[in-house]
Amino acid sequence: MANTQGPQGNYDPAGSTQMFRAFVDDETSQGRQQAPASAGPRVGLIVGVVVAVVVVAAVAWLALK
């Protein structure tokens, strides 16, 4: 295990800064090739928010009745 130094010279025993930089560099090198696949989760999020609003409205209506 190598002793790594952070940007300010702080000791980073786990090397997490280097791992983070490698992760970020990997993500940017791949580009945005997966953008069309993200439409599915977005629809699910919108449906979830609508359902939550309906449930809160129903509870409020029952509480005020």
PyMOL Python script that loads the backbone (N, CA, C, O; Angstrom):
from pymol import cmd

cmd.read_pdbstr("""\
ATOM      1  N   MET A   1       0.856  -1.174   0.000  1.00  0.00           N
ATOM      2  CA  MET A   1       0.000   0.000   0.000  1.00  0.00           C
ATOM      3  C   MET A   1       0.899   1.234   0.000  1.00  0.00           C
ATOM      4  O   MET A   1       1.805   1.350   0.826  1.00  0.00           O
ATOM      5  N   ALA A   2       0.650   2.136  -0.914  1.00  0.00           N
ATOM      6  CA  ALA A   2       1.488   3.323  -1.031  1.00  0.00           C
ATOM      7  C   ALA A   2       0.890   4.459  -0.213  1.00  0.00           C
ATOM      8  O   ALA A   2      -0.329   4.597  -0.115  1.00  0.00           O
ATOM      9  N   ASN A   3       1.753   5.257   0.364  1.00  0.00           N
ATOM     10  CA  ASN A   3       1.305   6.455   1.064  1.00  0.00           C
ATOM     11  C   ASN A   3       1.073   7.530   0.023  1.00  0.00           C
ATOM     12  O   ASN A   3       1.987   7.892  -0.718  1.00  0.00           O
ATOM     13  N   THR A   4      -0.139   8.038  -0.033  1.00  0.00           N
ATOM     14  CA  THR A   4      -0.464   9.051  -1.036  1.00  0.00           C
ATOM     15  C   THR A   4      -0.638  10.399  -0.371  1.00  0.00           C
ATOM     16  O   THR A   4      -1.018  10.476   0.797  1.00  0.00           O
ATOM     17  N   GLN A   5      -0.372  11.427  -1.087  1.00  0.00           N
ATOM     18  CA  GLN A   5      -0.511  12.792  -0.595  1.00  0.00           C
ATOM     19  C   GLN A   5      -1.683  13.455  -1.307  1.00  0.00           C
ATOM     20  O   GLN A   5      -1.850  13.295  -2.516  1.00  0.00           O
ATOM     21  N   GLY A   6      -2.497  14.200  -0.560  1.00  0.00           N
ATOM     22  CA  GLY A   6      -3.585  14.952  -1.149  1.00  0.00           C
ATOM     23  C   GLY A   6      -3.058  16.216  -1.800  1.00  0.00           C
ATOM     24  O   GLY A   6      -1.849  16.449  -1.801  1.00  0.00           O
ATOM     25  N   PRO A   7      -3.939  17.037  -2.354  1.00  0.00           N
ATOM     26  CA  PRO A   7      -3.508  18.255  -3.040  1.00  0.00           C
ATOM     27  C   PRO A   7      -2.761  19.236  -2.135  1.00  0.00           C
ATOM     28  O   PRO A   7      -1.884  19.955  -2.613  1.00  0.00           O
ATOM     29  N   GLN A   8      -3.089  19.285  -0.835  1.00  0.00           N
ATOM     30  CA  GLN A   8      -2.424  20.190   0.094  1.00  0.00           C
ATOM     31  C   GLN A   8      -1.311  19.481   0.859  1.00  0.00           C
ATOM     32  O   GLN A   8      -0.775  20.052   1.809  1.00  0.00           O
ATOM     33  N   GLY A   9      -0.948  18.265   0.480  1.00  0.00           N
ATOM     34  CA  GLY A   9       0.087  17.543   1.173  1.00  0.00           C
ATOM     35  C   GLY A   9      -0.420  16.757   2.364  1.00  0.00           C
ATOM     36  O   GLY A   9       0.384  16.223   3.128  1.00  0.00           O
ATOM     37  N   ASN A  10      -1.739  16.667   2.547  1.00  0.00           N
ATOM     38  CA  ASN A  10      -2.301  15.899   3.656  1.00  0.00           C
ATOM     39  C   ASN A  10      -2.208  14.417   3.340  1.00  0.00           C
ATOM     40  O   ASN A  10      -2.367  14.004   2.191  1.00  0.00           O
ATOM     41  N   TYR A  11      -1.951  13.629   4.360  1.00  0.00           N
ATOM     42  CA  TYR A  11      -1.847  12.186   4.187  1.00  0.00           C
ATOM     43  C   TYR A  11      -3.218  11.595   3.893  1.00  0.00           C
ATOM     44  O   TYR A  11      -4.183  11.886   4.600  1.00  0.00           O
ATOM     45  N   ASP A  12      -3.312  10.776   2.864  1.00  0.00           N
ATOM     46  CA  ASP A  12      -4.559  10.124   2.473  1.00  0.00           C
ATOM     47  C   ASP A  12      -4.341   8.620   2.544  1.00  0.00           C
ATOM     48  O   ASP A  12      -3.946   8.019   1.545  1.00  0.00           O
ATOM     49  N   PRO A  13      -4.589   7.980   3.714  1.00  0.00           N
ATOM     50  CA  PRO A  13      -4.217   6.574   3.886  1.00  0.00           C
ATOM     51  C   PRO A  13      -4.943   5.628   2.943  1.00  0.00           C
ATOM     52  O   PRO A  13      -4.384   4.602   2.555  1.00  0.00           O
ATOM     53  N   ALA A  14      -6.169   5.948   2.569  1.00  0.00           N
ATOM     54  CA  ALA A  14      -6.929   5.044   1.706  1.00  0.00           C
ATOM     55  C   ALA A  14      -6.709   5.352   0.238  1.00  0.00           C
ATOM     56  O   ALA A  14      -7.106   4.561  -0.617  1.00  0.00           O
ATOM     57  N   GLY A  15      -6.099   6.460  -0.072  1.00  0.00           N
ATOM     58  CA  GLY A  15      -5.931   6.845  -1.469  1.00  0.00           C
ATOM     59  C   GLY A  15      -7.264   7.221  -2.105  1.00  0.00           C
ATOM     60  O   GLY A  15      -7.424   7.102  -3.320  1.00  0.00           O
ATOM     61  N   SER A  16      -8.224   7.675  -1.296  1.00  0.00           N
ATOM     62  CA  SER A  16      -9.558   7.950  -1.821  1.00  0.00           C
ATOM     63  C   SER A  16      -9.556   9.093  -2.826  1.00  0.00           C
ATOM     64  O   SER A  16     -10.382   9.112  -3.739  1.00  0.00           O
ATOM     65  N   THR A  17      -8.648  10.037  -2.672  1.00  0.00           N
ATOM     66  CA  THR A  17      -8.580  11.132  -3.634  1.00  0.00           C
ATOM     67  C   THR A  17      -8.196  10.598  -5.005  1.00  0.00           C
ATOM     68  O   THR A  17      -8.773  10.998  -6.016  1.00  0.00           O
ATOM     69  N   GLN A  18      -7.227   9.702  -5.040  1.00  0.00           N
ATOM     70  CA  GLN A  18      -6.822   9.125  -6.314  1.00  0.00           C
ATOM     71  C   GLN A  18      -7.930   8.273  -6.917  1.00  0.00           C
ATOM     72  O   GLN A  18      -8.141   8.293  -8.130  1.00  0.00           O
ATOM     73  N   MET A  19      -8.637   7.526  -6.078  1.00  0.00           N
ATOM     74  CA  MET A  19      -9.743   6.706  -6.580  1.00  0.00           C
ATOM     75  C   MET A  19     -10.854   7.591  -7.138  1.00  0.00           C
ATOM     76  O   MET A  19     -11.442   7.275  -8.173  1.00  0.00           O
ATOM     77  N   PHE A  20     -11.143   8.707  -6.449  1.00  0.00           N
ATOM     78  CA  PHE A  20     -12.176   9.615  -6.924  1.00  0.00           C
ATOM     79  C   PHE A  20     -11.782  10.230  -8.258  1.00  0.00           C
ATOM     80  O   PHE A  20     -12.597  10.307  -9.177  1.00  0.00           O
ATOM     81  N   ARG A  21     -10.539  10.663  -8.361  1.00  0.00           N
ATOM     82  CA  ARG A  21     -10.077  11.253  -9.618  1.00  0.00           C
ATOM     83  C   ARG A  21     -10.127  10.242 -10.755  1.00  0.00           C
ATOM     84  O   ARG A  21     -10.500  10.588 -11.876  1.00  0.00           O
ATOM     85  N   ALA A  22      -9.754   8.999 -10.477  1.00  0.00           N
ATOM     86  CA  ALA A  22      -9.819   7.964 -11.510  1.00  0.00           C
ATOM     87  C   ALA A  22     -11.266   7.736 -11.936  1.00  0.00           C
ATOM     88  O   ALA A  22     -11.541   7.546 -13.121  1.00  0.00           O
ATOM     89  N   PHE A  23     -12.193   7.753 -10.976  1.00  0.00           N
ATOM     90  CA  PHE A  23     -13.611   7.576 -11.290  1.00  0.00           C
ATOM     91  C   PHE A  23     -14.123   8.713 -12.149  1.00  0.00           C
ATOM     92  O   PHE A  23     -14.816   8.478 -13.139  1.00  0.00           O
ATOM     93  N   VAL A  24     -13.791   9.945 -11.786  1.00  0.00           N
ATOM     94  CA  VAL A  24     -14.249  11.109 -12.540  1.00  0.00           C
ATOM     95  C   VAL A  24     -13.646  11.099 -13.941  1.00  0.00           C
ATOM     96  O   VAL A  24     -14.340  11.372 -14.920  1.00  0.00           O
ATOM     97  N   ASP A  25     -12.354  10.785 -14.036  1.00  0.00           N
ATOM     98  CA  ASP A  25     -11.717  10.731 -15.352  1.00  0.00           C
ATOM     99  C   ASP A  25     -12.341   9.655 -16.215  1.00  0.00           C
ATOM    100  O   ASP A  25     -12.489   9.850 -17.422  1.00  0.00           O
ATOM    101  N   ASP A  26     -12.714   8.521 -15.633  1.00  0.00           N
ATOM    102  CA  ASP A  26     -13.342   7.446 -16.388  1.00  0.00           C
ATOM    103  C   ASP A  26     -14.708   7.877 -16.897  1.00  0.00           C
ATOM    104  O   ASP A  26     -15.063   7.590 -18.041  1.00  0.00           O
ATOM    105  N   GLU A  27     -15.479   8.564 -16.058  1.00  0.00           N
ATOM    106  CA  GLU A  27     -16.803   9.020 -16.456  1.00  0.00           C
ATOM    107  C   GLU A  27     -16.728  10.039 -17.592  1.00  0.00           C
ATOM    108  O   GLU A  27     -17.534   9.989 -18.522  1.00  0.00           O
ATOM    109  N   THR A  28     -15.769  10.960 -17.525  1.00  0.00           N
ATOM    110  CA  THR A  28     -15.680  11.981 -18.560  1.00  0.00           C
ATOM    111  C   THR A  28     -15.147  11.405 -19.861  1.00  0.00           C
ATOM    112  O   THR A  28     -15.471  11.911 -20.935  1.00  0.00           O
ATOM    113  N   SER A  29     -14.330  10.349 -19.785  1.00  0.00           N
ATOM    114  CA  SER A  29     -13.812   9.764 -21.012  1.00  0.00           C
ATOM    115  C   SER A  29     -14.882   8.977 -21.753  1.00  0.00           C
ATOM    116  O   SER A  29     -14.797   8.816 -22.971  1.00  0.00           O
ATOM    117  N   GLN A  30     -15.893   8.482 -21.034  1.00  0.00           N
ATOM    118  CA  GLN A  30     -16.970   7.736 -21.683  1.00  0.00           C
ATOM    119  C   GLN A  30     -17.980   8.666 -22.345  1.00  0.00           C
ATOM    120  O   GLN A  30     -18.710   8.243 -23.241  1.00  0.00           O
ATOM    121  N   GLY A  31     -18.032   9.896 -21.929  1.00  0.00           N
ATOM    122  CA  GLY A  31     -18.963  10.851 -22.514  1.00  0.00           C
ATOM    123  C   GLY A  31     -20.379  10.621 -22.029  1.00  0.00           C
ATOM    124  O   GLY A  31     -20.595  10.019 -20.977  1.00  0.00           O
ATOM    125  N   ARG A  32     -21.332  11.095 -22.790  1.00  0.00           N
ATOM    126  CA  ARG A  32     -22.750  10.956 -22.441  1.00  0.00           C
ATOM    127  C   ARG A  32     -23.423   9.952 -23.363  1.00  0.00           C
ATOM    128  O   ARG A  32     -24.455  10.259 -23.960  1.00  0.00           O
ATOM    129  N   GLN A  33     -22.864   8.776 -23.486  1.00  0.00           N
ATOM    130  CA  GLN A  33     -23.403   7.769 -24.374  1.00  0.00           C
ATOM    131  C   GLN A  33     -24.672   7.144 -23.813  1.00  0.00           C
ATOM    132  O   GLN A  33     -25.444   6.550 -24.567  1.00  0.00           O
ATOM    133  N   GLN A  34     -24.908   7.262 -22.517  1.00  0.00           N
ATOM    134  CA  GLN A  34     -26.033   6.599 -21.887  1.00  0.00           C
ATOM    135  C   GLN A  34     -27.214   7.543 -21.659  1.00  0.00           C
ATOM    136  O   GLN A  34     -28.122   7.203 -20.901  1.00  0.00           O
ATOM    137  N   ALA A  35     -27.229   8.700 -22.281  1.00  0.00           N
ATOM    138  CA  ALA A  35     -28.293   9.679 -22.049  1.00  0.00           C
ATOM    139  C   ALA A  35     -29.676   9.165 -22.432  1.00  0.00           C
ATOM    140  O   ALA A  35     -30.607   9.381 -21.655  1.00  0.00           O
ATOM    141  N   PRO A  36     -29.885   8.495 -23.578  1.00  0.00           N
ATOM    142  CA  PRO A  36     -31.246   8.033 -23.899  1.00  0.00           C
ATOM    143  C   PRO A  36     -31.784   7.016 -22.901  1.00  0.00           C
ATOM    144  O   PRO A  36     -32.999   6.937 -22.719  1.00  0.00           O
ATOM    145  N   ALA A  37     -30.935   6.245 -22.255  1.00  0.00           N
ATOM    146  CA  ALA A  37     -31.404   5.242 -21.299  1.00  0.00           C
ATOM    147  C   ALA A  37     -31.913   5.882 -20.015  1.00  0.00           C
ATOM    148  O   ALA A  37     -32.611   5.219 -19.248  1.00  0.00           O
ATOM    149  N   SER A  38     -31.593   7.139 -19.752  1.00  0.00           N
ATOM    150  CA  SER A  38     -32.013   7.784 -18.515  1.00  0.00           C
ATOM    151  C   SER A  38     -33.461   8.261 -18.564  1.00  0.00           C
ATOM    152  O   SER A  38     -33.971   8.751 -17.557  1.00  0.00           O
ATOM    153  N   ALA A  39     -34.129   8.133 -19.693  1.00  0.00           N
ATOM    154  CA  ALA A  39     -35.514   8.582 -19.790  1.00  0.00           C
ATOM    155  C   ALA A  39     -36.433   7.688 -18.955  1.00  0.00           C
ATOM    156  O   ALA A  39     -37.417   8.181 -18.404  1.00  0.00           O
ATOM    157  N   GLY A  40     -36.144   6.397 -18.846  1.00  0.00           N
ATOM    158  CA  GLY A  40     -36.972   5.482 -18.072  1.00  0.00           C
ATOM    159  C   GLY A  40     -37.037   5.837 -16.600  1.00  0.00           C
ATOM    160  O   GLY A  40     -38.137   5.973 -16.064  1.00  0.00           O
ATOM    161  N   PRO A  41     -35.908   5.994 -15.921  1.00  0.00           N
ATOM    162  CA  PRO A  41     -35.955   6.364 -14.504  1.00  0.00           C
ATOM    163  C   PRO A  41     -36.598   7.728 -14.263  1.00  0.00           C
ATOM    164  O   PRO A  41     -37.204   7.952 -13.216  1.00  0.00           O
ATOM    165  N   ARG A  42     -36.469   8.634 -15.221  1.00  0.00           N
ATOM    166  CA  ARG A  42     -37.076   9.955 -15.055  1.00  0.00           C
ATOM    167  C   ARG A  42     -38.600   9.838 -15.042  1.00  0.00           C
ATOM    168  O   ARG A  42     -39.262  10.523 -14.263  1.00  0.00           O
ATOM    169  N   VAL A  43     -39.160   8.984 -15.890  1.00  0.00           N
ATOM    170  CA  VAL A  43     -40.606   8.791 -15.912  1.00  0.00           C
ATOM    171  C   VAL A  43     -41.069   8.191 -14.591  1.00  0.00           C
ATOM    172  O   VAL A  43     -42.102   8.587 -14.051  1.00  0.00           O
ATOM    173  N   GLY A  44     -40.306   7.238 -14.076  1.00  0.00           N
ATOM    174  CA  GLY A  44     -40.649   6.644 -12.792  1.00  0.00           C
ATOM    175  C   GLY A  44     -40.619   7.653 -11.659  1.00  0.00           C
ATOM    176  O   GLY A  44     -41.453   7.605 -10.755  1.00  0.00           O
ATOM    177  N   LEU A  45     -39.661   8.565 -11.708  1.00  0.00           N
ATOM    178  CA  LEU A  45     -39.576   9.606 -10.684  1.00  0.00           C
ATOM    179  C   LEU A  45     -40.785  10.534 -10.754  1.00  0.00           C
ATOM    180  O   LEU A  45     -41.350  10.900  -9.724  1.00  0.00           O
ATOM    181  N   ILE A  46     -41.177  10.908 -11.952  1.00  0.00           N
ATOM    182  CA  ILE A  46     -42.340  11.799 -12.118  1.00  0.00           C
ATOM    183  C   ILE A  46     -43.598  11.110 -11.609  1.00  0.00           C
ATOM    184  O   ILE A  46     -44.402  11.727 -10.910  1.00  0.00           O
ATOM    185  N   VAL A  47     -43.776   9.844 -11.950  1.00  0.00           N
ATOM    186  CA  VAL A  47     -44.950   9.106 -11.479  1.00  0.00           C
ATOM    187  C   VAL A  47     -44.933   9.004  -9.953  1.00  0.00           C
ATOM    188  O   VAL A  47     -45.973   9.145  -9.309  1.00  0.00           O
ATOM    189  N   GLY A  48     -43.765   8.763  -9.379  1.00  0.00           N
ATOM    190  CA  GLY A  48     -43.663   8.686  -7.923  1.00  0.00           C
ATOM    191  C   GLY A  48     -44.030   9.989  -7.243  1.00  0.00           C
ATOM    192  O   GLY A  48     -44.708   9.986  -6.215  1.00  0.00           O
ATOM    193  N   VAL A  49     -43.588  11.105  -7.808  1.00  0.00           N
ATOM    194  CA  VAL A  49     -43.906  12.414  -7.231  1.00  0.00           C
ATOM    195  C   VAL A  49     -45.399  12.680  -7.331  1.00  0.00           C
ATOM    196  O   VAL A  49     -45.995  13.187  -6.380  1.00  0.00           O
ATOM    197  N   VAL A  50     -46.020  12.349  -8.465  1.00  0.00           N
ATOM    198  CA  VAL A  50     -47.458  12.557  -8.632  1.00  0.00           C
ATOM    199  C   VAL A  50     -48.231  11.704  -7.623  1.00  0.00           C
ATOM    200  O   VAL A  50     -49.184  12.186  -7.010  1.00  0.00           O
ATOM    201  N   VAL A  51     -47.833  10.461  -7.447  1.00  0.00           N
ATOM    202  CA  VAL A  51     -48.508   9.586  -6.481  1.00  0.00           C
ATOM    203  C   VAL A  51     -48.356  10.145  -5.072  1.00  0.00           C
ATOM    204  O   VAL A  51     -49.310  10.126  -4.295  1.00  0.00           O
ATOM    205  N   ALA A  52     -47.175  10.639  -4.734  1.00  0.00           N
ATOM    206  CA  ALA A  52     -46.961  11.209  -3.403  1.00  0.00           C
ATOM    207  C   ALA A  52     -47.844  12.426  -3.171  1.00  0.00           C
ATOM    208  O   ALA A  52     -48.398  12.592  -2.084  1.00  0.00           O
ATOM    209  N   VAL A  53     -47.980  13.276  -4.181  1.00  0.00           N
ATOM    210  CA  VAL A  53     -48.829  14.464  -4.049  1.00  0.00           C
ATOM    211  C   VAL A  53     -50.285  14.052  -3.864  1.00  0.00           C
ATOM    212  O   VAL A  53     -50.997  14.647  -3.055  1.00  0.00           O
ATOM    213  N   VAL A  54     -50.733  13.045  -4.602  1.00  0.00           N
ATOM    214  CA  VAL A  54     -52.117  12.580  -4.471  1.00  0.00           C
ATOM    215  C   VAL A  54     -52.350  12.003  -3.072  1.00  0.00           C
ATOM    216  O   VAL A  54     -53.399  12.248  -2.475  1.00  0.00           O
ATOM    217  N   VAL A  55     -51.400  11.251  -2.549  1.00  0.00           N
ATOM    218  CA  VAL A  55     -51.556  10.664  -1.215  1.00  0.00           C
ATOM    219  C   VAL A  55     -51.603  11.764  -0.151  1.00  0.00           C
ATOM    220  O   VAL A  55     -52.436  11.718   0.754  1.00  0.00           O
ATOM    221  N   VAL A  56     -50.718  12.743  -0.260  1.00  0.00           N
ATOM    222  CA  VAL A  56     -50.721  13.849   0.710  1.00  0.00           C
ATOM    223  C   VAL A  56     -52.028  14.631   0.618  1.00  0.00           C
ATOM    224  O   VAL A  56     -52.587  15.015   1.646  1.00  0.00           O
ATOM    225  N   ALA A  57     -52.524  14.871  -0.594  1.00  0.00           N
ATOM    226  CA  ALA A  57     -53.792  15.588  -0.756  1.00  0.00           C
ATOM    227  C   ALA A  57     -54.942  14.783  -0.157  1.00  0.00           C
ATOM    228  O   ALA A  57     -55.827  15.359   0.476  1.00  0.00           O
ATOM    229  N   ALA A  58     -54.947  13.480  -0.341  1.00  0.00           N
ATOM    230  CA  ALA A  58     -56.014  12.643   0.208  1.00  0.00           C
ATOM    231  C   ALA A  58     -55.973  12.650   1.730  1.00  0.00           C
ATOM    232  O   ALA A  58     -57.019  12.733   2.373  1.00  0.00           O
ATOM    233  N   VAL A  59     -54.791  12.565   2.309  1.00  0.00           N
ATOM    234  CA  VAL A  59     -54.669  12.599   3.776  1.00  0.00           C
ATOM    235  C   VAL A  59     -55.116  13.950   4.314  1.00  0.00           C
ATOM    236  O   VAL A  59     -55.807  14.010   5.332  1.00  0.00           O
ATOM    237  N   ALA A  60     -54.736  15.022   3.655  1.00  0.00           N
ATOM    238  CA  ALA A  60     -55.159  16.358   4.099  1.00  0.00           C
ATOM    239  C   ALA A  60     -56.671  16.515   3.998  1.00  0.00           C
ATOM    240  O   ALA A  60     -57.302  17.096   4.881  1.00  0.00           O
ATOM    241  N   TRP A  61     -57.251  15.993   2.914  1.00  0.00           N
ATOM    242  CA  TRP A  61     -58.702  16.090   2.748  1.00  0.00           C
ATOM    243  C   TRP A  61     -59.436  15.313   3.839  1.00  0.00           C
ATOM    244  O   TRP A  61     -60.440  15.771   4.384  1.00  0.00           O
ATOM    245  N   LEU A  62     -58.907  14.121   4.144  1.00  0.00           N
ATOM    246  CA  LEU A  62     -59.539  13.324   5.207  1.00  0.00           C
ATOM    247  C   LEU A  62     -59.361  13.979   6.574  1.00  0.00           C
ATOM    248  O   LEU A  62     -60.257  13.890   7.414  1.00  0.00           O
ATOM    249  N   ALA A  63     -58.236  14.629   6.811  1.00  0.00           N
ATOM    250  CA  ALA A  63     -57.982  15.279   8.095  1.00  0.00           C
ATOM    251  C   ALA A  63     -58.882  16.496   8.288  1.00  0.00           C
ATOM    252  O   ALA A  63     -59.302  16.787   9.408  1.00  0.00           O
ATOM    253  N   LEU A  64     -59.176  17.201   7.213  1.00  0.00           N
ATOM    254  CA  LEU A  64     -59.992  18.407   7.307  1.00  0.00           C
ATOM    255  C   LEU A  64     -61.490  18.126   7.188  1.00  0.00           C
ATOM    256  O   LEU A  64     -62.300  19.031   7.386  1.00  0.00           O
ATOM    257  N   LYS A  65     -61.858  16.928   6.880  1.00  0.00           N
ATOM    258  CA  LYS A  65     -63.264  16.584   6.693  1.00  0.00           C
ATOM    259  C   LYS A  65     -63.995  16.498   8.007  1.00  0.00           C
ATOM    260  O   LYS A  65     -65.193  16.217   8.029  1.00  0.00           O
TER     261      LYS A  65
END
""", "prot")
cmd.dss("prot")
cmd.show_as("cartoon", "prot")
cmd.util.cbc("prot")
cmd.orient("prot")
